[in-house]
Amino acid sequence: MSELKDCPLQFHDFKSVDHLKVCPRYTAVLARSEDDGIGIEELDTLQLELETLLSSASRRLLVLEAETQILTDWQDKKGDRRFLKLG
């Protein structure tokens, strides 16, 4: 149980992007049939909304990678202590 108290993770609360509110054009395009297609006048707005989704996913990925590195480093340190105790 003391190992959990020593755990350096921050347990971030990932807030997902509500694409219904933040990306209405993207949501509308998803609801269409393939035959309707995307108009050229929609491309700028659609690009901005897709960049918003990409940015959100990138932030979550960076945090997850940092947490993975923290766990790896923490486990390595624990492993070093065990090795020192044996020697």
Summary of the structure (lengths in Angstrom):
residues: 87
radius of gyration: 22.0
end to end distance: 25.3
largest distance: 70.9
contacts: 165
relative contact order: 0.13
helix: 74%
strand: 0%
